[in-house]
Every structure is written in structure tokens, then in C-alpha cells.
Amino acid sequence: MSGADSAWLRMEQDSNQMVITGMLKLQPAPDFETLKKLLQKRLLIYNRFTQRVVNRDTIPIWETVRQPDLSHHVKNVSIDEDPRFDTIQDYVSHVMSHPLDFTKPLWEMHLVTSNGSCTLVAKLHHCMADGIALVRILLSLATVSPNGEFFQPHLEYQPKKRKESFRKRGFLAKIGEDSARIFRALYKFVMMPSDTPTGLKGGLQQHKRAAWSESIPLQSVKDLAAMHRVTINDIMLWITCGALRRYLSEQERELNNSATTGITMPVNLRTESDTSSVGNKFGLIFSKLPVGIEDSEERLRIIQKDMNEIKASGEAIVAFGVLSLLGKMPLLVEQNVIAFLSRKCTAVITNVPGPKRKLYLAGSEMEDIMFWVPKSGRLGLGISLISYDDSVRIGVASDAVRMGNPAEFARMFSEEFEVERKKALNPN
């Protein structure tokens, strides 16, 4: 197992699993046996879906399961008669809260029917691959029409050109090439101030909650970005910051002008020839959202300036190198570093571009797509942004103690976007 994969494996805790959870809303419900045959043919060709983790002399390795039993991984569920669940949101929260079986390959899928609707819920461990790779692998199961050809994610998403894979060159080689940028980034990690204390930080428990927002037209996001002369990513962080400010203002009663919410964001480091392989090939960047500032325009300019500075730095590559090293070091060292970084942040935020058109799974239309990012280290809040078929929405995964009703925050996000959109259209 690579150092980066091992690092994510060893972050696993009962109170904070390192899993990526996804949801596909399907119409009509696909035939269950047809779905299983599709997974057998298209999913099990990736070795991580037929391998389990074993430890040899405390070193984690991948061991192939010769004949994986799909019945252990794929479930057909109806929640209409189960008193534990009122909605699909309750079921997703249930799946998110219960650990995977580490004696088997680390993934599972649930075909869930409720009140005539159908949803495929997927749960995959982060040590298998990063979110970008796993989302694209799942999308490779889809077709472009009910009985058409398979969707090819690698043709739709083109990564930035890179001269050579960072994994192959190694962390020390990169340090030798660009030591000034690397050490500036390391200095930032070490000296970054701790987060403003809020109810979103603190001890965690096993029970998690999942929610998602209403969809927002992607063109509306692009228009707002153009009007403010910023990127779409800047806009989404700005709206997230505004929603966090509203949420914390209600929870904390008063926010100091200097209050900040620390966030960490994954950055894809894959090359053009490495768009769909397994494994973790991404770095992390760290930022502070200025939730204490009342003026929304000022918040946007601070976020824009910070993002521009981060893009010019080597932070993502440094973080990948650090994670790769930590995965090979004694567990206590990794735990201390993760605890140190967790004090600097409150949430993980990730932005994944999804398909630009409608797709189909086992003959059924994929009406909606959603996924939830793992809350790395000891963080209790994960915010995921994904686009699909010319719309965008966020997913919120929270520790039940830290944010008991993430649907409220998702609602605030949608309302915050609408407020800023109307202000931009009617500046007077």
C-alpha cells in the first residue's frame, strides 16, 4: 500500500470513518440482477474492488480475494416498512454512520426503494482511491442513453498538464527542485493559527448526519462569477462562507469581526495519462473563511486573494508529500500531526465537476447525483459541491453532535446564493 493510501487508512476511527459516500437517484428502479451483472462486469475490473486490507508485521498490504461474493457488497433494500427510517436522508445517514467490514473489500452499494422512488447509495473507503477517481469509476458504470454506449469520464475531464507524475518523482526530488516554495508552504502549515472556537469543533461520535441542498442552475453560478470577476470556485466558497456565517450567528449568538473558519480542500494531482486509476493522488490546501466579516463583498475579495495566493504556492504538492511520508512513519507520529492540523480547521470542502448531460444506469435515468466527502482527521463537518446536467448542489456530512441538522445549513446555502444573485442583478 502506498504511503498516501496508508495515511488515509490509519486515520480511520469509529467516531470518524474515512469513507466517501455517494448517492444516485434513479428513475425507474433498475432490475437488481441486471445491476449486479453490471457491477460484476464493469466495477470488478478495478483491483481495489476485489482486494481487502491485511496487515503483515503491522504494514498494511492489499490482498486479492479470489472470488468476491457480491451479496456481501450489494444490497436490495426497501425502507417503507422499517421504522428506523422516514426518508432516504435517514438511510444515507445510517450507511454513513456504520463501519465497513474490514475482512472484505472496502466498498458496498445499497439499492434503496422508498415510496416509489429509487436511490443507489454507495460507500467506499478513502484508502482505495481519492474522491475524484472513485466518482469517475462509478460514472464509468453509466451509459449516455438507456441502452447506449458507456460514458467515458476521462474524455470529459481533462486534468491540467503536468510534465511528470509527482508520485514518480517523489517528495524529496520536488524539494530539491523548488525548495523556496516548498518551505514556504511548510512554514504556513506549522504557523497557521488555530481556528476560532465554535460549536462545530470538539469531540466526535459515531452517528453522522447527511443532507443536500436544492439544485442551483450552473449558468446562474457562472453569471454571478462573471459579474464579480472571480472564478466559480471563488463563488462557491463565498456562498459557503456566507452560509457558515449565518449558521454560526444563530448558534453562537455573536461573531467577532476577526472570527474565521478553517477549511481544507483537496487538489487533484493526476496527470493526463492517469485519470481513472485507483489510489490517492491529490494534495490538500488550507484556507480561512472570514465568517466574522459582515460585509459580503469584503468576504469575497479576501477569499479571492487567498485562493490566488494558494494557486501560486506549492501547498498541494507539499501536503501530498507529507501524507505519503506519514503513511510510512510510526502511527503515533501520524496521529500527532493529524491532531495538530485538526486544530487549525473545522471543515473539509471539495468541489467535483460532474457529467454535463443526463446519464443512465442499468437502463434507468440518473435524475440526480450527490456525494459526501470524508471528514479527515478529527473534523466534524464535510461540505461537497458537485455539478450535474447543468445544475449544482452541495452535500453536507456532519457529526451529529457538532451539527445535528445539516439540512438547515444546506437550506442556508441555497438562500445565501439567491440573496447574492439578486444583489448582483439589482445593485441599487
C-alpha positions in Angstrom: 0.0 0.0 0.0 1.3 3.4 -0.9 2.2 5.9 1.8 -0.8 8.2 0.9 -3.3 5.3 0.9 -1.9 4.1 4.2 -2.2 7.5 5.8 -5.9 7.6 5.0 -6.4 4.0 6.2 -4.8 4.9 9.5 -7.0 7.9 10.1 -10.0 5.6 10.4 -11.8 5.8 13.7 -15.1 4.5 14.9 -16.1 8.1 15.5 -14.9 9.4 12.1 -14.7 6.9 9.3 -12.6 7.7 6.2 -15.3 6.9 3.7 -16.7 8.5 0.6 -20.5 8.2 0.3 -22.4 8.7 -2.9 -26.0 8.7 -4.0 -27.6 8.3 -7.4 -31.3 9.0 -7.7 -32.7 6.6 -10.4 -36.0 6.5 -12.3 -37.4 3.9 -12.7 -35.8 1.4 -10.4 -33.4 -0.8 -12.3 -33.6 -4.6 -12.1 -31.5 -5.7 -9.2 -29.9 -8.7 -11.0 -29.1 -6.5 -14.0 -27.4 -4.1 -11.7 -25.3 -6.9 -10.1 -24.2 -8.1 -13.5 -23.2 -4.6 -14.5 -21.1 -4.3 -11.3 -19.5 -7.7 -12.0 -18.6 -6.7 -15.5 -17.6 -3.0 -15.1 -16.6 -2.5 -11.4 -14.7 -5.6 -10.5 -12.1 -4.9 -13.3 -10.6 -2.4 -10.8 -8.3 -4.3 -8.5 -9.2 -2.4 -5.3 -12.8 -3.7 -5.6 -11.5 -7.2 -5.3 -8.9 -6.6 -2.6 -9.0 -6.4 1.2 -6.6 -4.8 3.6 -4.4 -7.2 5.7 -1.5 -6.3 8.0 1.8 -8.1 7.7 4.1 -7.1 10.5 2.0 -4.0 11.1 2.4 -3.0 7.5 -0.9 -2.7 5.5 -1.0 -4.5 2.2 -3.6 -5.3 -0.5 -4.6 -8.9 -0.7 -6.7 -10.2 -3.6 -10.0 -12.0 -2.8 -10.1 -14.7 -5.5 -13.9 -14.9 -5.7 -15.5 -11.9 -4.1 -19.2 -12.5 -3.2 -21.3 -9.6 -4.5 -24.0 -10.5 -2.0 -21.7 -9.1 0.8 -21.3 -5.8 -1.1 -24.6 -5.1 -2.9 -27.9 -4.9 -1.0 -31.5 -4.6 -2.2 -33.4 -2.6 0.4 -36.9 -1.2 0.9 -37.2 1.2 3.8 -41.0 1.7 3.7 -41.6 -0.8 6.4 -38.6 0.0 8.5 -39.5 2.2 11.5 -35.9 3.4 11.8 -36.1 5.4 8.6 -38.6 8.1 7.5 -36.7 9.4 4.5 -33.8 8.4 2.2 -31.8 11.1 4.1 -32.2 8.9 7.2 -30.9 5.9 5.4 -27.9 7.7 3.9 -27.1 8.9 7.4 -27.4 5.3 8.7 -25.0 4.0 6.0 -22.5 6.8 6.7 -22.5 6.0 10.4 -21.8 2.3 10.4 -18.3 1.0 9.6 -17.3 -1.2 6.6 -16.3 -4.8 7.1 -12.5 -4.8 7.0 -12.4 -8.6 6.4 -13.7 -7.9 2.9 -13.0 -5.4 0.1 -13.9 -1.9 1.4 -17.0 -1.0 -0.5 -20.7 -1.5 -0.5 -23.8 -0.4 -2.5 -27.4 -0.3 -1.4 -30.3 -0.1 -4.0 -32.9 1.6 -1.8 -36.6 1.9 -2.7 -38.9 4.2 -0.7 -42.4 5.5 -1.6 -41.9 4.6 -5.3 -38.5 6.3 -5.6 -35.2 4.5 -6.1 -31.7 5.5 -4.9 -28.4 3.8 -5.2 -26.2 4.6 -2.2 -22.5 3.7 -2.5 -19.9 3.7 0.3 -16.2 3.4 -0.4 -13.1 3.7 1.8 -10.7 6.5 1.1 -7.7 4.2 1.1 -8.9 2.6 -2.1 -8.7 5.9 -4.1 -9.4 9.6 -3.9 -12.8 11.1 -4.4 -12.1 12.2 -8.0 -11.0 8.7 -9.0 -13.9 7.0 -7.2 -16.6 9.3 -8.6 -15.2 8.7 -12.1 -15.1 4.9 -11.7 -18.7 5.0 -10.6 -19.7 7.2 -13.5 -18.0 4.7 -15.9 -20.8 2.3 -15.0 -23.3 4.7 -16.7 -24.4 5.0 -20.3 -25.2 8.0 -22.4 -28.7 6.7 -23.2 -30.8 3.9 -21.7 -29.2 1.2 -24.0 -26.4 3.3 -25.4 -22.6 3.2 -25.1 -20.9 3.6 -21.8 -19.9 7.1 -20.5 -16.2 7.8 -20.6 -15.3 10.2 -17.8 -11.6 10.5 -18.8 -12.7 12.2 -22.1 -14.9 14.7 -20.3 -12.5 15.7 -17.6 -9.0 16.8 -18.7 -6.6 17.4 -15.9 -4.0 20.1 -16.0 -0.9 19.2 -18.0 2.0 18.1 -15.8 5.4 17.3 -17.0 5.8 14.2 -14.9 3.9 12.4 -12.2 4.7 13.7 -8.8 4.3 10.2 -7.4 7.2 9.0 -9.6 9.4 11.9 -8.9 9.0 11.9 -5.1 8.8 14.5 -2.4 12.5 14.9 -1.9 13.1 15.4 -5.6 10.5 18.2 -5.6 12.1 19.8 -2.6 15.4 19.9 -4.4 13.8 21.5 -7.5 11.8 24.2 -5.8 12.9 24.4 -2.2 11.8 28.0 -1.6 8.1 27.4 -2.4 8.1 24.1 -0.6 9.5 25.5 2.7 7.1 28.5 2.5 4.2 26.1 2.3 5.6 24.0 5.2 6.0 27.2 7.2 2.4 28.1 6.5 1.2 24.6 7.8 3.2 25.0 11.0 2.4 28.6 11.7 -1.2 28.7 10.7 -3.3 29.9 13.6 -5.8 27.7 15.3 -9.5 28.0 14.4 -12.0 30.3 16.1 -13.6 28.1 18.7 -17.3 27.3 17.8 -19.7 24.5 18.4 -18.6 23.0 15.1 -15.3 21.9 16.8 -14.9 19.3 19.5 -15.3 15.6 20.3 -17.0 13.4 17.8 -19.3 10.4 18.0 -20.2 7.5 15.6 -23.6 8.9 14.5 -23.4 11.1 11.4 -26.0 13.1 9.5 -26.3 13.7 5.7 -28.2 16.4 3.8 -28.2 18.1 0.5 -29.4 21.4 -1.0 -31.8 22.2 -3.7 -30.1 22.3 -7.1 -28.9 25.7 -8.5 -28.6 26.3 -12.2 -24.9 26.1 -13.2 -25.4 29.1 -15.5 -26.5 31.2 -12.6 -23.3 30.4 -10.8 -21.3 31.3 -13.9 -23.2 34.5 -14.3 -22.5 35.5 -10.7 -18.8 34.7 -11.1 -18.6 36.9 -14.3 -20.4 39.8 -12.6 -17.9 39.7 -9.7 -14.9 38.8 -12.0 -13.9 35.8 -9.9 -13.8 32.1 -10.5 -16.7 29.7 -10.0 -14.7 28.1 -7.2 -14.4 31.5 -5.5 -18.2 32.0 -5.7 -18.9 28.6 -4.2 -16.5 29.3 -1.3 -18.0 32.7 -0.8 -21.6 31.3 -0.6 -20.4 28.6 1.7 -18.7 31.3 3.9 -21.9 33.3 4.0 -24.0 30.3 4.9 -21.5 29.4 7.7 -21.7 32.9 9.0 -25.5 32.7 9.1 -25.4 29.3 10.8 -22.8 30.3 13.4 -24.5 33.6 14.1 -27.6 31.7 15.1 -25.7 29.1 17.1 -23.1 31.3 18.7 -25.3 34.4 19.1 -22.3 36.7 18.3 -19.3 36.5 16.0 -16.2 38.6 16.4 -15.1 40.5 13.3 -11.9 38.5 13.3 -13.6 35.1 13.5 -12.5 32.6 10.9 -13.5 29.1 10.0 -10.5 27.0 8.8 -11.1 24.7 5.9 -9.0 22.1 4.0 -9.6 21.4 0.3 -8.3 18.5 -1.9 -6.5 19.4 -5.1 -6.2 16.8 -8.0 -2.6 16.0 -8.8 -3.3 13.4 -11.6 -1.6 13.6 -14.9 -3.3 13.4 -18.4 -2.5 9.7 -18.6 -3.7 8.9 -15.1 -7.3 10.0 -14.9 -9.1 6.9 -13.7 -6.6 4.7 -11.8 -7.1 3.8 -8.2 -5.0 5.1 -5.3 -4.8 8.6 -3.7 -3.2 11.2 -5.9 -4.2 14.5 -4.5 -2.9 17.2 -2.3 -4.5 19.5 0.3 -4.7 23.2 0.7 -5.7 25.1 3.8 -7.6 28.4 4.0 -9.5 30.5 6.4 -13.1 31.7 5.6 -13.7 35.1 7.1 -17.0 34.3 8.7 -16.7 37.2 11.2 -16.8 39.9 8.5 -20.2 41.4 8.0 -19.7 42.9 4.5 -20.2 40.1 1.9 -18.2 41.9 -0.8 -15.2 42.2 1.6 -15.5 38.5 2.3 -15.4 37.7 -1.4 -12.3 39.8 -2.0 -10.5 38.1 0.9 -11.4 34.7 -0.4 -10.3 35.6 -3.9 -7.0 36.9 -2.7 -6.3 33.9 -0.6 -7.2 31.5 -3.5 -4.9 33.4 -5.9 -2.0 33.1 -3.4 -2.6 29.4 -2.9 -2.6 28.7 -6.6 0.8 30.2 -6.9 2.2 28.2 -4.0 3.3 24.6 -3.7 0.9 23.8 -0.9 -1.0 20.9 -2.5 2.2 19.1 -3.5 3.7 19.6 0.0 0.6 18.2 1.6 0.7 15.1 -0.7 4.4 14.6 0.2 3.7 15.0 3.9 0.8 12.5 3.8 2.9 10.0 1.8 5.7 10.2 4.4 3.2 10.0 7.4 1.8 6.8 5.9 5.2 5.1 6.3 6.0 6.5 9.7 5.0 5.1 13.2 1.3 5.5 13.8 1.9 7.8 16.8 3.7 10.3 14.6 0.8 10.4 12.1 -1.8 10.8 14.9 0.1 13.7 16.4 0.4 15.5 13.1 -3.3 15.0 12.2 -4.3 16.2 15.7 -2.1 19.3 15.1 -3.7 20.1 11.7 -7.2 19.3 13.0 -6.9 22.2 15.5 -6.4 24.5 12.5 -9.5 23.5 10.7 -13.3 23.0 11.1 -14.4 21.6 7.8 -13.3 19.8 4.6 -14.7 21.3 1.4 -14.4 19.7 -2.0 -15.6 20.6 -5.5 -16.1 17.9 -8.1 -17.3 18.6 -11.7 -19.9 16.0 -12.6 -21.3 15.0 -16.0 -22.6 17.8 -18.2 -25.5 15.7 -19.5 -28.0 13.2 -18.3 -26.7 9.6 -17.8 -28.3 6.2 -17.3 -27.5 3.3 -15.0 -28.7 -0.2 -15.9 -31.3 1.4 -18.2 -32.6 3.8 -15.6 -32.2 7.6 -15.8 -29.9 9.2 -13.2 -32.1 12.1 -12.1 -29.6 13.4 -9.5 -26.1 12.8 -8.2 -24.7 13.6 -4.8 -21.7 12.6 -2.7 -20.2 13.3 0.7 -16.5 13.8 1.4 -14.8 12.1 4.4 -14.2 14.4 7.3 -10.4 13.9 7.5 -8.6 13.7 10.8 -10.8 14.9 13.7 -13.1 17.2 11.8 -16.8 17.0 12.2 -18.1 18.8 9.0 -17.7 17.9 5.3 -19.1 20.0 2.5 -19.2 18.7 -1.0 -20.1 20.6 -4.2 -20.9 18.7 -7.4 -22.4 19.7 -10.7 -24.6 17.5 -12.9 -26.6 18.2 -16.1 -26.2 22.0 -15.9 -27.0 22.3 -12.2 -25.0 22.3 -9.0 -25.8 21.5 -5.3 -24.0 20.9 -2.1 -24.0 17.9 0.2 -23.3 18.2 3.9 -22.0 15.4 6.1 -21.8 16.3 9.8 -21.1 14.7 13.1 -24.5 14.6 14.9 -23.0 16.3 18.0 -21.3 19.1 16.0 -24.1 19.9 13.6 -27.3 18.0 14.4 -29.4 19.3 11.4 -27.2 19.7 8.3 -30.3 20.2 6.2 -30.7 23.6 7.9 -27.2 24.6 6.7 -27.9 23.3 3.2 -31.1 25.5 3.1 -29.0 28.5 4.2 -26.6 27.8 1.4 -29.4 28.0 -1.2 -30.8 31.1 0.4 -27.4 32.8 0.6 -26.9 32.2 -3.1 -30.2 33.7 -4.0 -29.5 36.8 -1.9 -26.2 37.4 -3.6 -27.6 36.7 -7.0 -30.4 39.3 -6.5 -28.0 41.8 -5.2 -25.7 41.4 -8.2 -28.7 41.8 -10.6 -30.1 44.8 -8.7 -27.0 46.6 -7.2 -29.0 49.7 -6.3 
